């Protein structure tokens, strides 16, 4: 019986410490999730931007071809 009570008290104290740490991090604005690989200037950041730039280029190229193609039909 005492072991269960001790275990419950330890869990309660651990939970209290977690809440205190969480509150302290929120006060210091350090509770943000680290994006890891996609952090600024990390490999994921470069890959994301390379794919985005290539996508915008392809979109513009296809749009220009479409407009030119429609313009040739009008003549």
N, CA, C and O atoms as a MOPAC input file, in Angstrom:
PM7 MOZYME 1SCF
protein

 N      0.81700 1    -1.18300 1     0.00000 1
 C      0.00000 1     0.00000 1     0.00000 1
 C      0.86600 1     1.25400 1     0.00000 1
 O      0.54700 1     2.21600 1    -0.69900 1
 N      1.94700 1     1.26500 1     0.76300 1
 C      2.80900 1     2.45300 1     0.83100 1
 C      3.56600 1     2.67600 1    -0.47000 1
 O      3.83700 1     3.81900 1    -0.84100 1
 N      3.90900 1     1.60400 1    -1.16100 1
 C      4.63400 1     1.72700 1    -2.42600 1
 C      3.77100 1     2.43400 1    -3.46000 1
 O      4.26500 1     3.28900 1    -4.19600 1
 N      2.48600 1     2.08900 1    -3.52600 1
 C      1.57300 1     2.74800 1    -4.46500 1
 C      1.42000 1     4.22500 1    -4.13000 1
 O      1.40100 1     5.06400 1    -5.03000 1
 N      1.31100 1     4.54800 1    -2.85900 1
 C      1.19100 1     5.94800 1    -2.45700 1
 C      2.45400 1     6.72300 1    -2.80300 1
 O      2.38100 1     7.86000 1    -3.26900 1
 N      3.60900 1     6.11100 1    -2.57600 1
 C      4.87600 1     6.75800 1    -2.90400 1
 C      4.98800 1     6.97500 1    -4.41000 1
 O      5.44000 1     8.02500 1    -4.86600 1
 N      4.57600 1     5.98100 1    -5.16500 1
 C      4.61400 1     6.09500 1    -6.62500 1
 C      3.70900 1     7.22600 1    -7.09800 1
 O      4.08700 1     8.00200 1    -7.97500 1
 N      2.52400 1     7.31900 1    -6.52500 1
 C      1.59800 1     8.39000 1    -6.89800 1
 C      2.16700 1     9.75500 1    -6.54400 1
 O      2.02100 1    10.70700 1    -7.31000 1
 N      2.80900 1     9.85600 1    -5.39500 1
 C      3.42200 1    11.12600 1    -4.98700 1
 C      4.55000 1    11.49400 1    -5.95200 1
 O      4.67800 1    12.65600 1    -6.33700 1
 N      5.36600 1    10.51900 1    -6.34500 1
 C      6.46200 1    10.79300 1    -7.28400 1
 C      5.92700 1    11.23400 1    -8.64200 1
 O      6.45900 1    12.16200 1    -9.25200 1
 N      4.86700 1    10.56400 1    -9.11600 1
 C      4.26900 1    10.97600 1   -10.38700 1
 C      3.69000 1    12.37800 1   -10.29200 1
 O      3.79500 1    13.15800 1   -11.23800 1
 N      3.08400 1    12.70300 1    -9.16500 1
 C      2.51600 1    14.03000 1    -8.96000 1
 C      3.61800 1    15.09600 1    -8.95700 1
 O      3.45200 1    16.16600 1    -9.54200 1
 N      4.73700 1    14.79800 1    -8.29700 1
 C      5.85200 1    15.74700 1    -8.26700 1
 C      6.47500 1    15.91300 1    -9.65100 1
 O      6.82700 1    17.02400 1   -10.04800 1
 N      6.60900 1    14.81500 1   -10.37900 1
 C      7.16900 1    14.89100 1   -11.73900 1
 C      6.26600 1    15.73100 1   -12.63400 1
 O      6.75000 1    16.53900 1   -13.42700 1
 N      4.96000 1    15.54000 1   -12.50700 1
 C      4.02100 1    16.32300 1   -13.29500 1
 C      4.10000 1    17.80100 1   -12.93200 1
 O      4.03300 1    18.66800 1   -13.80300 1
 N      4.24100 1    18.08000 1   -11.65000 1
 C      4.37100 1    19.45800 1   -11.18900 1
 C      5.63800 1    20.11200 1   -11.75700 1
 O      5.61400 1    21.27700 1   -12.15300 1
 N      6.73300 1    19.36600 1   -11.79400 1
 C      7.97900 1    19.89000 1   -12.34600 1
 C      7.83500 1    20.14300 1   -13.85200 1
 O      8.33000 1    21.14800 1   -14.36300 1
 N      7.16000 1    19.23500 1   -14.55900 1
 C      6.93800 1    19.42900 1   -15.99000 1
 C      6.12900 1    20.69100 1   -16.24700 1
 O      6.43500 1    21.46200 1   -17.15700 1
 N      5.09800 1    20.89600 1   -15.44000 1
 C      4.27700 1    22.09200 1   -15.61700 1
 C      5.07400 1    23.35800 1   -15.31500 1
 O      4.92100 1    24.37200 1   -15.99600 1
 N      5.91900 1    23.29300 1   -14.29600 1
 C      6.72600 1    24.45900 1   -13.94300 1
 C      7.71700 1    24.77000 1   -15.07100 1
 O      7.89300 1    25.93000 1   -15.44300 1
 N      8.36200 1    23.73400 1   -15.61300 1
 C      9.29800 1    23.94100 1   -16.72000 1
 C      8.58100 1    24.47100 1   -17.95100 1
 O      9.09000 1    25.35600 1   -18.63800 1
 N      7.41000 1    23.93500 1   -18.22900 1
 C      6.64000 1    24.38600 1   -19.37600 1
 C      6.24700 1    25.85500 1   -19.21100 1
 O      6.34300 1    26.63300 1   -20.16000 1
 N      5.81200 1    26.23000 1   -18.02600 1
 C      5.42300 1    27.61500 1   -17.76200 1
 C      6.63300 1    28.54600 1   -17.90200 1
 O      6.51600 1    29.64000 1   -18.45200 1
 N      7.79000 1    28.10900 1   -17.40400 1
 C      9.00300 1    28.93000 1   -17.49400 1
 C      9.42300 1    29.10600 1   -18.95400 1
 O      9.83800 1    30.19500 1   -19.35100 1
 N      9.31800 1    28.05400 1   -19.74500 1
 C      9.67500 1    28.16200 1   -21.16400 1
 C      8.73000 1    29.10100 1   -21.90500 1
 O      9.15600 1    29.85900 1   -22.77600 1
 N      7.43900 1    29.04900 1   -21.55400 1
 C      6.48200 1    29.95400 1   -22.18600 1
 C      6.78300 1    31.39700 1   -21.82000 1
 O      6.66400 1    32.28800 1   -22.66200 1
 N      7.16700 1    31.63600 1   -20.58600 1
 C      7.50500 1    33.00300 1   -20.17100 1
 C      8.72400 1    33.52200 1   -20.92900 1
 O      8.77500 1    34.69700 1   -21.29300 1
 N      9.70400 1    32.65100 1   -21.16600 1
 C     10.93300 1    33.05600 1   -21.86100 1
 C     10.81500 1    32.89400 1   -23.37800 1
 O     11.77800 1    33.12000 1   -24.11000 1
 N      9.61800 1    32.49800 1   -23.84500 1
 C      9.34300 1    32.29700 1   -25.27300 1
 C     10.28800 1    31.27500 1   -25.90000 1
 O     10.72900 1    31.44300 1   -27.03800 1
 N     10.59400 1    30.22000 1   -25.15600 1
 C     11.43800 1    29.14700 1   -25.66900 1
 C     10.63200 1    27.86900 1   -25.86300 1
 O     11.20500 1    26.78100 1   -25.88400 1
 N      9.33000 1    27.97900 1   -26.00500 1
 C      8.48300 1    26.80100 1   -26.12900 1
 C      8.19000 1    26.43500 1   -27.58200 1
 O      7.29200 1    25.63600 1   -27.84900 1
 N      8.93300 1    27.00800 1   -28.51500 1
 C      8.71500 1    26.73100 1   -29.92900 1
 C      9.33500 1    25.38500 1   -30.30000 1
 O     10.33500 1    24.96700 1   -29.71700 1
 N      8.73100 1    24.72300 1   -31.26600 1
 C      9.24700 1    23.45200 1   -31.74800 1
 C     10.36900 1    23.72800 1   -32.74000 1
 O     10.21900 1    24.56300 1   -33.63200 1
 N     11.48400 1    23.03900 1   -32.59000 1
 C     12.59600 1    23.19100 1   -33.51600 1
 C     12.28100 1    22.41400 1   -34.78600 1
 O     12.04500 1    21.20800 1   -34.72000 1
 N     12.27200 1    23.08000 1   -35.95200 1
 C     11.94700 1    22.37500 1   -37.18700 1
 C     13.03700 1    21.40300 1   -37.64400 1
 O     12.83500 1    20.66600 1   -38.60900 1
 N     14.17600 1    21.39000 1   -36.97200 1
 C     15.22700 1    20.41600 1   -37.28900 1
 C     15.88500 1    20.68800 1   -38.62400 1
 O     16.53000 1    21.72000 1   -38.80900 1
 N     15.72300 1    19.76500 1   -39.55000 1
 C     16.36700 1    19.85200 1   -40.85200 1
 C     15.92200 1    21.07400 1   -41.63900 1
 O     16.66200 1    21.56000 1   -42.49400 1
 N     14.71400 1    21.58000 1   -41.36100 1
 C     14.20700 1    22.72600 1   -42.11600 1
 C     14.50600 1    24.05500 1   -41.42700 1
 O     13.93800 1    25.07900 1   -41.80500 1
 N     15.38100 1    24.05900 1   -40.42600 1
 C     15.81200 1    25.30600 1   -39.80600 1
 C     16.56400 1    26.14300 1   -40.84800 1
 O     17.03400 1    25.62200 1   -41.85900 1
 N     16.66500 1    27.42800 1   -40.58500 1
 C     17.30600 1    28.35600 1   -41.50900 1
 C     18.70600 1    27.88500 1   -41.88300 1
 O     19.53600 1    27.62800 1   -41.01100 1
 N     18.96100 1    27.77500 1   -43.17500 1
 C     20.25400 1    27.40800 1   -43.77200 1
 C     20.65300 1    25.94300 1   -43.53800 1
 O     21.80500 1    25.58300 1   -43.78100 1
 N     19.74800 1    25.11000 1   -43.08100 1
 C     20.01800 1    23.67200 1   -42.95100 1
 C     19.72100 1    23.00900 1   -44.30000 1
 O     19.10000 1    23.63400 1   -45.16000 1
 N     20.14900 1    21.75800 1   -44.50500 1
 C     19.94900 1    21.09800 1   -45.80500 1
 C     18.49200 1    21.06800 1   -46.26800 1
 O     18.22000 1    21.25300 1   -47.45500 1
 N     17.56900 1    20.84300 1   -45.36500 1
 C     16.15700 1    20.82600 1   -45.74900 1
 C     15.67700 1    22.17700 1   -46.23600 1
 O     14.83500 1    22.26200 1   -47.13100 1
 N     16.21500 1    23.23500 1   -45.64300 1
 C     15.86100 1    24.59700 1   -46.05200 1
 C     16.30200 1    24.82500 1   -47.49200 1
 O     15.54800 1    25.36800 1   -48.29900 1
 N     17.51800 1    24.41200 1   -47.81000 1
 C     18.03300 1    24.57100 1   -49.17800 1
 C     17.21900 1    23.73600 1   -50.16500 1
 O     16.88000 1    24.20800 1   -51.25000 1
 N     16.90800 1    22.50800 1   -49.79000 1
 C     16.12800 1    21.63800 1   -50.67700 1
 C     14.74200 1    22.23100 1   -50.93800 1
 O     14.27500 1    22.24700 1   -52.07700 1
 N     14.09300 1    22.71300 1   -49.89000 1
 C     12.76900 1    23.31300 1   -50.03800 1
 C     12.81900 1    24.51000 1   -50.99200 1
 O     11.95100 1    24.65500 1   -51.85200 1
 N     13.82500 1    25.35600 1   -50.84100 1
 C     13.92500 1    26.52800 1   -51.70200 1
 C     14.29000 1    26.15500 1   -53.13400 1
 O     13.79200 1    26.77200 1   -54.07600 1
 N     15.14600 1    25.16100 1   -53.31100 1
 C     15.50400 1    24.72500 1   -54.66200 1
 C     14.26900 1    24.17800 1   -55.38100 1
 O     14.04300 1    24.49000 1   -56.55000 1
 N     13.48200 1    23.37300 1   -54.69500 1
 C     12.26200 1    22.82000 1   -55.29800 1
 C     11.25400 1    23.93200 1   -55.57000 1
 O     10.58200 1    23.92000 1   -56.60100 1
 N     11.14500 1    24.88400 1   -54.66400 1
 C     10.20900 1    26.00400 1   -54.86100 1
 C     10.60800 1    26.85600 1   -56.05700 1
 O      9.75800 1    27.22500 1   -56.86700 1
 N     11.87700 1    27.16700 1   -56.17300 1
 C     12.35400 1    27.98200 1   -57.29900 1
 C     12.15000 1    27.24600 1   -58.61300 1
 O     11.71400 1    27.84200 1   -59.59800 1
 N     12.46300 1    25.95400 1   -58.63600 1
 C     12.25200 1    25.15700 1   -59.85300 1
 C     10.76600 1    25.10500 1   -60.20500 1
 O     10.40700 1    25.18300 1   -61.38000 1
 N      9.90300 1    24.97500 1   -59.20100 1
 C      8.46400 1    24.94100 1   -59.44500 1
 C      7.93800 1    26.24500 1   -60.01200 1
 O      7.11800 1    26.23300 1   -60.93000 1
 N      8.39200 1    27.36100 1   -59.48400 1
 C      7.96400 1    28.67100 1   -59.99900 1
 C      8.45900 1    28.86200 1   -61.43000 1
 O      7.73900 1    29.39800 1   -62.27200 1
 N      9.69000 1    28.42300 1   -61.70300 1
 C     10.23000 1    28.52200 1   -63.06000 1
 C      9.38200 1    27.69300 1   -64.03400 1
 O      9.01200 1    28.17200 1   -65.10600 1
 N      9.08000 1    26.44800 1   -63.65100 1
 C      8.28600 1    25.57800 1   -64.52900 1
 C      6.88500 1    26.13800 1   -64.74400 1
 O      6.35800 1    26.08100 1   -65.85500 1
 N      6.28500 1    26.67200 1   -63.69900 1
 C      4.95700 1    27.27000 1   -63.81000 1
 C      4.99500 1    28.45600 1   -64.78600 1
 O      4.13400 1    28.57200 1   -65.65800 1
 N      5.98900 1    29.32900 1   -64.63500 1
 C      6.12100 1    30.47700 1   -65.53300 1
 C      6.38700 1    30.06000 1   -66.96300 1
 O      5.84200 1    30.65100 1   -67.89500 1
 N      7.22100 1    29.04400 1   -67.14600 1
 C      7.54800 1    28.55200 1   -68.49000 1
 C      6.30100 1    27.98400 1   -69.16600 1
 O      6.03700 1    28.27600 1   -70.33300 1
 N      5.54000 1    27.17600 1   -68.43500 1
 C      4.31200 1    26.59900 1   -69.00200 1
 C      3.26800 1    27.67900 1   -69.28500 1
 O      2.55400 1    27.61400 1   -70.28600 1
 N      3.18500 1    28.66200 1   -68.40700 1
 C      2.24400 1    29.75600 1   -68.62300 1
 C      2.63800 1    30.56200 1   -69.86500 1
 O      1.77500 1    30.94100 1   -70.65700 1
 N      3.92500 1    30.82200 1   -70.03500 1
 C      4.39600 1    31.57200 1   -71.20600 1
 C      4.12600 1    30.79100 1   -72.49400 1
 O      3.71600 1    31.37100 1   -73.49900 1
 N      4.35600 1    29.47600 1   -72.46400 1
 C      4.07300 1    28.64900 1   -73.64900 1
 C      2.59000 1    28.67200 1   -73.98100 1
 O      2.20400 1    28.75500 1   -75.14700 1
 N      1.76100 1    28.59900 1   -72.94000 1
 C      0.32000 1    28.60700 1   -73.14700 1
 C     -0.14300 1    29.91900 1   -73.76100 1
 O     -0.96000 1    29.92600 1   -74.68100 1
 N      0.37300 1    31.01600 1   -73.25700 1
 C     -0.00300 1    32.33100 1   -73.79100 1
 C      0.48500 1    32.48000 1   -75.22500 1
 O     -0.24600 1    32.98400 1   -76.07800 1
 N      1.70400 1    32.04900 1   -75.49700 1
 C      2.25900 1    32.14500 1   -76.85300 1
 C      1.46200 1    31.24600 1   -77.79400 1
 O      1.19900 1    31.62700 1   -78.93500 1
 N      1.07900 1    30.07400 1   -77.33500 1
 C      0.30600 1    29.13400 1   -78.14800 1
 C     -1.05500 1    29.74600 1   -78.48300 1
 O     -1.50000 1    29.65500 1   -79.62700 1
 N     -1.71700 1    30.36100 1   -77.51900 1
 C     -3.01200 1    31.00500 1   -77.76000 1
 C     -2.85200 1    32.19500 1   -78.69700 1
 O     -3.72000 1    32.44900 1   -79.53200 1
 N     -1.74800 1    32.92500 1   -78.56600 1
 C     -1.49700 1    34.08500 1   -79.40800 1
 C     -1.31200 1    33.65200 1   -80.85700 1
 O     -1.76600 1    34.35500 1   -81.76000 1
 N     -0.65500 1    32.50700 1   -81.11200 1
 C     -0.45700 1    32.00600 1   -82.46400 1
 C     -1.77500 1    31.56900 1   -83.09800 1
 O     -1.93700 1    31.68500 1   -84.31200 1
 N     -2.72800 1    31.06500 1   -82.29300 1
 C     -4.02600 1    30.68100 1   -82.81200 1
 C     -4.85400 1    31.89200 1   -83.23600 1
 O     -5.63800 1    31.81900 1   -84.18200 1
 N     -4.67200 1    32.99700 1   -82.53100 1
 C     -5.45200 1    34.19100 1   -82.80800 1
 C     -5.04800 1    34.83400 1   -84.12800 1
 O     -5.85600 1    35.54500 1   -84.72600 1
 N     -3.82900 1    34.60800 1   -84.59900 1
 C     -3.36600 1    35.27800 1   -85.82900 1
 C     -3.86800 1    34.63100 1   -87.05800 1
 O     -3.56300 1    35.08100 1   -88.16200 1

